[in-house]
Amino acid sequence: METIGIFGGTFNPIHNGHLALANSVLNTLHCAQIRLIPAAVPPHKETPAVTAEHRAAMVALAIQDQPQLVLDTCELARQGPSYTIDTLHLLRQRFPAQALCLIMGQDSYQKLPSWHRWQALLDACHLLVVHRADCDEQLSLHAAHAGRLIDIARAAHMFAQQTHGLISFLPNPPPDLSSTRIRAELQAQSPAITTALPPLVLRYIQQNHLYQ
Ligand code: ATP
């Protein structure tokens, strides 16, 4: 069975940490594709000043030379908060016979119990948690997920055996970048920004006068 990665985020803006994460998951899980899904209305953050259309356009530019990374704008068409569980149900209809794997940084996993219907997530997908700098070296598993964790060395094989229900932890963190810090550096016009963003994304931000 093919495994499809699902990588949701605010992408405000997408940065090289997101891309390194996606590429390391591609290499580890041998996914057929990873779908990057910008949240229109992130349930846990203030509604971004930069529109979902701009954030999606930046994602498209960042991945344009990587055919296995696919922009999916399904959340932009929905009203109200962009709940991941709704997105997963939509994707399950589109991909009934594939393994779906939701990808998230460790900081997101720690906050999972605040997500809408979080206990239902594993009925729709597998979960791959990626270590994030500043988080613990080990994943502390939520009690509701006991018995679901498998070693990362077996994840590519095991995820492809069933459509949903397992968790694994990828221990090597992507570069220590965050969109919040990047927005601050853009406002301060810091020269360090050029290493944090794909060049086409930086140019798009400058041309559209975003994050000023
Ligand atoms: P912010 O700083 O505004 O919170 P962010 O950089 O975390 O933003 P998001 O778009 O919210 O970006 O992240 C989407 C997903 O990518 C989340 O699950 C987050 O944990 C993960 N992620 C983002 N950057 C990294 C990174 N450098 N290392 C590991 N995971 C990351």
py3Dmol code that shows the C-alpha trace and the ligand (Angstrom):
import py3Dmol

protein = """\
ATOM      1  CA  MET A   1       0.000   0.000   0.000  1.00  0.00           C
ATOM      2  CA  GLU A   2       1.216   3.540  -0.720  1.00  0.00           C
ATOM      3  CA  THR A   3       1.729   5.980   2.133  1.00  0.00           C
ATOM      4  CA  ILE A   4       0.625   9.587   1.671  1.00  0.00           C
ATOM      5  CA  GLY A   5       2.054  12.196   4.030  1.00  0.00           C
ATOM      6  CA  ILE A   6      -0.241  14.975   5.260  1.00  0.00           C
ATOM      7  CA  PHE A   7       1.590  18.064   6.485  1.00  0.00           C
ATOM      8  CA  GLY A   8      -0.671  20.826   7.737  1.00  0.00           C
ATOM      9  CA  GLY A   9       0.530  24.153   9.062  1.00  0.00           C
ATOM     10  CA  THR A  10      -0.023  27.858   9.106  1.00  0.00           C
ATOM     11  CA  PHE A  11       3.010  28.304   6.827  1.00  0.00           C
ATOM     12  CA  ASN A  12       3.183  31.971   7.795  1.00  0.00           C
ATOM     13  CA  PRO A  13       5.573  31.858   5.979  1.00  0.00           C
ATOM     14  CA  ILE A  14       6.820  28.424   4.892  1.00  0.00           C
ATOM     15  CA  HIS A  15      10.520  28.150   5.817  1.00  0.00           C
ATOM     16  CA  ASN A  16      13.516  25.863   5.317  1.00  0.00           C
ATOM     17  CA  GLY A  17      12.659  23.990   8.543  1.00  0.00           C
ATOM     18  CA  HIS A  18       9.331  22.908   7.005  1.00  0.00           C
ATOM     19  CA  LEU A  19      11.119  21.815   3.823  1.00  0.00           C
ATOM     20  CA  ALA A  20      13.853  19.909   5.668  1.00  0.00           C
ATOM     21  CA  LEU A  21      11.161  18.181   7.714  1.00  0.00           C
ATOM     22  CA  ALA A  22       9.185  17.189   4.607  1.00  0.00           C
ATOM     23  CA  ASN A  23      12.300  15.862   2.882  1.00  0.00           C
ATOM     24  CA  SER A  24      13.457  13.863   5.844  1.00  0.00           C
ATOM     25  CA  VAL A  25       9.979  12.289   6.127  1.00  0.00           C
ATOM     26  CA  LEU A  26      10.028  11.482   2.387  1.00  0.00           C
ATOM     27  CA  ASN A  27      13.377   9.708   2.812  1.00  0.00           C
ATOM     28  CA  THR A  28      12.327   7.877   5.963  1.00  0.00           C
ATOM     29  CA  LEU A  29       8.817   6.733   5.056  1.00  0.00           C
ATOM     30  CA  HIS A  30       9.295   6.444   1.280  1.00  0.00           C
ATOM     31  CA  CYS A  31       5.981   8.269   0.869  1.00  0.00           C
ATOM     32  CA  ALA A  32       4.408   8.455  -2.559  1.00  0.00           C
ATOM     33  CA  GLN A  33       3.814  12.151  -1.860  1.00  0.00           C
ATOM     34  CA  ILE A  34       3.478  14.646   0.948  1.00  0.00           C
ATOM     35  CA  ARG A  35       0.542  17.031   0.765  1.00  0.00           C
ATOM     36  CA  LEU A  36       1.228  20.448   2.310  1.00  0.00           C
ATOM     37  CA  ILE A  37      -2.045  21.917   3.556  1.00  0.00           C
ATOM     38  CA  PRO A  38      -2.114  25.574   4.655  1.00  0.00           C
ATOM     39  CA  ALA A  39      -4.679  26.234   7.386  1.00  0.00           C
ATOM     40  CA  ALA A  40      -7.152  28.930   6.347  1.00  0.00           C
ATOM     41  CA  VAL A  41      -8.256  29.665   9.929  1.00  0.00           C
ATOM     42  CA  PRO A  42      -5.771  28.007  12.342  1.00  0.00           C
ATOM     43  CA  PRO A  43      -7.804  26.967  15.396  1.00  0.00           C
ATOM     44  CA  HIS A  44      -4.956  27.600  17.883  1.00  0.00           C
ATOM     45  CA  LYS A  45      -3.398  30.770  16.586  1.00  0.00           C
ATOM     46  CA  GLU A  46      -4.562  34.273  15.910  1.00  0.00           C
ATOM     47  CA  THR A  47      -5.895  34.535  12.370  1.00  0.00           C
ATOM     48  CA  PRO A  48      -2.772  35.502  10.417  1.00  0.00           C
ATOM     49  CA  ALA A  49      -2.580  38.986   8.936  1.00  0.00           C
ATOM     50  CA  VAL A  50      -1.222  37.424   5.752  1.00  0.00           C
ATOM     51  CA  THR A  51      -4.069  35.799   3.814  1.00  0.00           C
ATOM     52  CA  ALA A  52      -4.333  32.065   3.261  1.00  0.00           C
ATOM     53  CA  GLU A  53      -4.004  32.723  -0.491  1.00  0.00           C
ATOM     54  CA  HIS A  54      -0.608  34.426   0.007  1.00  0.00           C
ATOM     55  CA  ARG A  55       0.531  31.642   2.354  1.00  0.00           C
ATOM     56  CA  ALA A  56      -0.528  29.001  -0.173  1.00  0.00           C
ATOM     57  CA  ALA A  57       1.242  30.869  -2.982  1.00  0.00           C
ATOM     58  CA  MET A  58       4.460  30.818  -0.937  1.00  0.00           C
ATOM     59  CA  VAL A  59       4.090  27.071  -0.369  1.00  0.00           C
ATOM     60  CA  ALA A  60       3.672  26.573  -4.128  1.00  0.00           C
ATOM     61  CA  LEU A  61       6.870  28.528  -4.822  1.00  0.00           C
ATOM     62  CA  ALA A  62       8.836  26.688  -2.135  1.00  0.00           C
ATOM     63  CA  ILE A  63       8.015  23.220  -3.513  1.00  0.00           C
ATOM     64  CA  GLN A  64       7.899  23.921  -7.233  1.00  0.00           C
ATOM     65  CA  ASP A  65      10.948  21.793  -8.074  1.00  0.00           C
ATOM     66  CA  GLN A  66       9.875  18.856  -5.883  1.00  0.00           C
ATOM     67  CA  PRO A  67       7.137  16.793  -7.538  1.00  0.00           C
ATOM     68  CA  GLN A  68       6.606  14.604  -4.465  1.00  0.00           C
ATOM     69  CA  LEU A  69       5.622  17.665  -2.429  1.00  0.00           C
ATOM     70  CA  VAL A  70       2.099  18.750  -3.357  1.00  0.00           C
ATOM     71  CA  LEU A  71       0.162  21.871  -2.333  1.00  0.00           C
ATOM     72  CA  ASP A  72      -3.371  20.996  -1.202  1.00  0.00           C
ATOM     73  CA  THR A  73      -5.672  23.990  -0.702  1.00  0.00           C
ATOM     74  CA  CYS A  74      -8.674  22.004   0.578  1.00  0.00           C
ATOM     75  CA  GLU A  75      -8.858  24.002   3.837  1.00  0.00           C
ATOM     76  CA  LEU A  76      -9.103  27.303   1.965  1.00  0.00           C
ATOM     77  CA  ALA A  77     -12.546  26.404   0.621  1.00  0.00           C
ATOM     78  CA  ARG A  78     -14.040  25.697   4.071  1.00  0.00           C
ATOM     79  CA  GLN A  79     -15.674  28.142   6.458  1.00  0.00           C
ATOM     80  CA  GLY A  80     -14.816  28.300  10.165  1.00  0.00           C
ATOM     81  CA  PRO A  81     -11.775  26.889  11.972  1.00  0.00           C
ATOM     82  CA  SER A  82      -9.602  24.535   9.887  1.00  0.00           C
ATOM     83  CA  TYR A  83      -9.904  21.375  11.958  1.00  0.00           C
ATOM     84  CA  THR A  84      -7.459  18.636  10.986  1.00  0.00           C
ATOM     85  CA  ILE A  85      -9.978  15.890  11.666  1.00  0.00           C
ATOM     86  CA  ASP A  86     -12.300  17.345   8.984  1.00  0.00           C
ATOM     87  CA  THR A  87      -9.405  17.477   6.520  1.00  0.00           C
ATOM     88  CA  LEU A  88      -8.501  13.871   7.256  1.00  0.00           C
ATOM     89  CA  HIS A  89     -12.063  12.714   6.625  1.00  0.00           C
ATOM     90  CA  LEU A  90     -12.022  14.522   3.289  1.00  0.00           C
ATOM     91  CA  LEU A  91      -8.683  12.957   2.356  1.00  0.00           C
ATOM     92  CA  ARG A  92      -9.901   9.530   3.419  1.00  0.00           C
ATOM     93  CA  GLN A  93     -12.698   9.837   0.858  1.00  0.00           C
ATOM     94  CA  ARG A  94     -10.200  10.842  -1.816  1.00  0.00           C
ATOM     95  CA  PHE A  95      -7.669   8.129  -0.882  1.00  0.00           C
ATOM     96  CA  PRO A  96      -9.701   5.208   0.483  1.00  0.00           C
ATOM     97  CA  ALA A  97      -7.040   2.524   0.016  1.00  0.00           C
ATOM     98  CA  GLN A  98      -3.853   4.383   0.986  1.00  0.00           C
ATOM     99  CA  ALA A  99      -2.086   4.721   4.289  1.00  0.00           C
ATOM    100  CA  LEU A 100      -2.398   8.343   5.419  1.00  0.00           C
ATOM    101  CA  CYS A 101       0.280   9.718   7.722  1.00  0.00           C
ATOM    102  CA  LEU A 102      -0.216  13.014   9.530  1.00  0.00           C
ATOM    103  CA  ILE A 103       3.133  14.720  10.088  1.00  0.00           C
ATOM    104  CA  MET A 104       3.727  17.193  12.896  1.00  0.00           C
ATOM    105  CA  GLY A 105       6.510  18.737  14.932  1.00  0.00           C
ATOM    106  CA  GLN A 106       6.944  17.598  18.517  1.00  0.00           C
ATOM    107  CA  ASP A 107       5.631  20.928  19.860  1.00  0.00           C
ATOM    108  CA  SER A 108       2.359  20.295  18.045  1.00  0.00           C
ATOM    109  CA  TYR A 109       2.119  16.753  19.403  1.00  0.00           C
ATOM    110  CA  GLN A 110       2.562  18.035  22.960  1.00  0.00           C
ATOM    111  CA  LYS A 111      -0.450  20.302  22.459  1.00  0.00           C
ATOM    112  CA  LEU A 112      -2.555  17.647  20.719  1.00  0.00           C
ATOM    113  CA  PRO A 113      -5.106  17.247  23.566  1.00  0.00           C
ATOM    114  CA  SER A 114      -6.302  20.784  22.810  1.00  0.00           C
ATOM    115  CA  TRP A 115      -7.171  19.805  19.222  1.00  0.00           C
ATOM    116  CA  HIS A 116     -10.785  19.291  18.139  1.00  0.00           C
ATOM    117  CA  ARG A 117     -11.628  15.551  18.383  1.00  0.00           C
ATOM    118  CA  TRP A 118      -7.942  14.628  18.770  1.00  0.00           C
ATOM    119  CA  GLN A 119      -8.778  11.150  20.009  1.00  0.00           C
ATOM    120  CA  ALA A 120     -10.327  10.368  16.614  1.00  0.00           C
ATOM    121  CA  LEU A 121      -7.187  11.243  14.625  1.00  0.00           C
ATOM    122  CA  LEU A 122      -5.677   7.758  14.756  1.00  0.00           C
ATOM    123  CA  ASP A 123      -8.916   6.294  13.381  1.00  0.00           C
ATOM    124  CA  ALA A 124      -8.190   8.247  10.213  1.00  0.00           C
ATOM    125  CA  CYS A 125      -4.385   8.237   9.875  1.00  0.00           C
ATOM    126  CA  HIS A 126      -0.991   7.270  11.250  1.00  0.00           C
ATOM    127  CA  LEU A 127       1.014   9.932  13.057  1.00  0.00           C
ATOM    128  CA  LEU A 128       4.666  10.774  12.513  1.00  0.00           C
ATOM    129  CA  VAL A 129       6.044  13.175  15.109  1.00  0.00           C
ATOM    130  CA  VAL A 130       9.291  14.942  14.192  1.00  0.00           C
ATOM    131  CA  HIS A 131      11.692  16.072  16.916  1.00  0.00           C
ATOM    132  CA  ARG A 132      11.906  19.832  17.247  1.00  0.00           C
ATOM    133  CA  ALA A 133      14.907  21.682  18.661  1.00  0.00           C
ATOM    134  CA  ASP A 134      14.191  22.778  22.260  1.00  0.00           C
ATOM    135  CA  CYS A 135      11.878  19.792  22.835  1.00  0.00           C
ATOM    136  CA  ASP A 136      12.787  16.639  24.817  1.00  0.00           C
ATOM    137  CA  GLU A 137      14.997  14.055  23.126  1.00  0.00           C
ATOM    138  CA  GLN A 138      12.298  11.446  23.744  1.00  0.00           C
ATOM    139  CA  LEU A 139       8.666  11.631  22.766  1.00  0.00           C
ATOM    140  CA  SER A 140       6.339  11.590  25.744  1.00  0.00           C
ATOM    141  CA  LEU A 141       3.359   9.713  24.467  1.00  0.00           C
ATOM    142  CA  HIS A 142      -0.161  10.740  25.510  1.00  0.00           C
ATOM    143  CA  ALA A 143      -1.795   7.989  27.584  1.00  0.00           C
ATOM    144  CA  ALA A 144      -4.534   7.620  24.974  1.00  0.00           C
ATOM    145  CA  HIS A 145      -1.843   6.552  22.505  1.00  0.00           C
ATOM    146  CA  ALA A 146      -0.321   3.789  24.643  1.00  0.00           C
ATOM    147  CA  GLY A 147       0.596   0.737  22.600  1.00  0.00           C
ATOM    148  CA  ARG A 148       0.559   2.621  19.288  1.00  0.00           C
ATOM    149  CA  LEU A 149       4.248   3.632  19.112  1.00  0.00           C
ATOM    150  CA  ILE A 150       6.559   1.809  16.717  1.00  0.00           C
ATOM    151  CA  ASP A 151      10.285   2.305  16.164  1.00  0.00           C
ATOM    152  CA  ILE A 152      11.156   4.657  13.296  1.00  0.00           C
ATOM    153  CA  ALA A 153      13.270   1.907  11.685  1.00  0.00           C
ATOM    154  CA  ARG A 154      10.073  -0.084  11.144  1.00  0.00           C
ATOM    155  CA  ALA A 155       7.769   2.821  10.312  1.00  0.00           C
ATOM    156  CA  ALA A 156       8.063   2.759   6.494  1.00  0.00           C
ATOM    157  CA  HIS A 157       7.142  -0.917   6.434  1.00  0.00           C
ATOM    158  CA  MET A 158       4.521  -0.923   9.189  1.00  0.00           C
ATOM    159  CA  PHE A 159       2.702   2.234   8.047  1.00  0.00           C
ATOM    160  CA  ALA A 160       2.289   0.714   4.581  1.00  0.00           C
ATOM    161  CA  GLN A 161       0.616  -2.404   6.045  1.00  0.00           C
ATOM    162  CA  GLN A 162      -2.499  -0.638   7.349  1.00  0.00           C
ATOM    163  CA  THR A 163      -4.346   2.573   6.514  1.00  0.00           C
ATOM    164  CA  HIS A 164      -4.164   4.200   9.985  1.00  0.00           C
ATOM    165  CA  GLY A 165      -3.596   3.728  13.710  1.00  0.00           C
ATOM    166  CA  LEU A 166       0.184   3.829  14.407  1.00  0.00           C
ATOM    167  CA  ILE A 167       2.606   6.455  15.736  1.00  0.00           C
ATOM    168  CA  SER A 168       6.327   6.851  15.195  1.00  0.00           C
ATOM    169  CA  PHE A 169       8.917   9.428  16.243  1.00  0.00           C
ATOM    170  CA  LEU A 170      11.622  10.764  13.923  1.00  0.00           C
ATOM    171  CA  PRO A 171      14.429  11.785  16.272  1.00  0.00           C
ATOM    172  CA  ASN A 172      16.580  14.065  14.094  1.00  0.00           C
ATOM    173  CA  PRO A 173      15.280  17.630  14.264  1.00  0.00           C
ATOM    174  CA  PRO A 174      15.108  19.891  11.198  1.00  0.00           C
ATOM    175  CA  PRO A 175      16.951  23.239  11.442  1.00  0.00           C
ATOM    176  CA  ASP A 176      15.881  25.309  14.433  1.00  0.00           C
ATOM    177  CA  LEU A 177      13.618  27.741  12.564  1.00  0.00           C
ATOM    178  CA  SER A 178      10.150  29.057  13.313  1.00  0.00           C
ATOM    179  CA  SER A 179       7.767  31.270  11.376  1.00  0.00           C
ATOM    180  CA  THR A 180       7.318  33.501  14.427  1.00  0.00           C
ATOM    181  CA  ARG A 181      11.050  34.282  14.588  1.00  0.00           C
ATOM    182  CA  ILE A 182      11.203  34.705  10.821  1.00  0.00           C
ATOM    183  CA  ARG A 183       8.382  37.269  10.858  1.00  0.00           C
ATOM    184  CA  ALA A 184      10.272  39.233  13.509  1.00  0.00           C
ATOM    185  CA  GLU A 185      13.470  39.106  11.454  1.00  0.00           C
ATOM    186  CA  LEU A 186      11.619  40.228   8.327  1.00  0.00           C
ATOM    187  CA  GLN A 187      10.231  43.207  10.210  1.00  0.00           C
ATOM    188  CA  ALA A 188      13.694  44.038  11.499  1.00  0.00           C
ATOM    189  CA  GLN A 189      15.140  43.520   7.998  1.00  0.00           C
ATOM    190  CA  SER A 190      17.740  41.161   9.421  1.00  0.00           C
ATOM    191  CA  PRO A 191      20.238  39.826   6.849  1.00  0.00           C
ATOM    192  CA  ALA A 192      20.072  36.360   8.515  1.00  0.00           C
ATOM    193  CA  ILE A 193      16.704  35.836   6.875  1.00  0.00           C
ATOM    194  CA  THR A 194      18.202  34.736   3.554  1.00  0.00           C
ATOM    195  CA  THR A 195      19.289  31.386   4.993  1.00  0.00           C
ATOM    196  CA  ALA A 196      15.891  30.658   6.571  1.00  0.00           C
ATOM    197  CA  LEU A 197      13.670  31.028   3.511  1.00  0.00           C
ATOM    198  CA  PRO A 198      13.736  29.620  -0.024  1.00  0.00           C
ATOM    199  CA  PRO A 199      14.845  32.471  -2.357  1.00  0.00           C
ATOM    200  CA  LEU A 200      11.559  32.477  -4.314  1.00  0.00           C
ATOM    201  CA  VAL A 201       9.591  32.835  -1.069  1.00  0.00           C
ATOM    202  CA  LEU A 202      11.769  35.739   0.067  1.00  0.00           C
ATOM    203  CA  ARG A 203      11.263  37.442  -3.304  1.00  0.00           C
ATOM    204  CA  TYR A 204       7.475  36.911  -3.089  1.00  0.00           C
ATOM    205  CA  ILE A 205       7.429  38.461   0.390  1.00  0.00           C
ATOM    206  CA  GLN A 206       9.388  41.474  -0.825  1.00  0.00           C
ATOM    207  CA  GLN A 207       7.316  41.932  -3.991  1.00  0.00           C
ATOM    208  CA  ASN A 208       4.040  41.777  -2.063  1.00  0.00           C
ATOM    209  CA  HIS A 209       5.276  43.850   0.899  1.00  0.00           C
ATOM    210  CA  LEU A 210       4.319  41.140   3.410  1.00  0.00           C
ATOM    211  CA  TYR A 211       5.398  41.100   7.096  1.00  0.00           C
ATOM    212  CA  GLN A 212       6.407  44.750   7.161  1.00  0.00           C
TER     213      GLN A 212
END
"""
ligand_1 = """\
31
ATP
P 5.126 29.461 14.531
O 6.509 29.845 14.878
O 4.316 30.643 14.038
O 4.416 28.655 15.594
P 5.997 27.197 12.901
O 7.350 27.549 12.434
O 5.848 26.219 14.015
O 5.177 28.537 13.219
P 3.750 26.047 11.464
O 3.323 26.378 10.063
O 2.831 26.386 12.550
O 5.194 26.737 11.623
O 4.210 24.533 11.558
C 3.581 23.452 10.904
C 4.130 22.187 11.506
O 5.534 22.102 11.268
C 3.941 22.093 13.023
O 3.545 20.762 13.336
C 5.326 22.397 13.578
O 5.535 21.680 14.779
C 6.219 21.852 12.486
N 7.507 22.577 12.403
C 7.707 23.806 11.920
N 9.008 24.149 11.979
C 9.652 23.098 12.503
C 11.031 22.833 12.832
N 11.981 23.752 12.628
N 11.326 21.630 13.393
C 10.348 20.702 13.602
N 9.040 20.897 13.312
C 8.692 22.080 12.781
"""
view = py3Dmol.view(width=600, height=400)
view.addModel(protein, "pdb")
view.setStyle({"model": 0}, {"cartoon": {"style": "trace"}})
view.addModel(ligand_1, "xyz")
view.setStyle({"model": 1}, {"stick": {}})
view.zoomTo()
view.show()
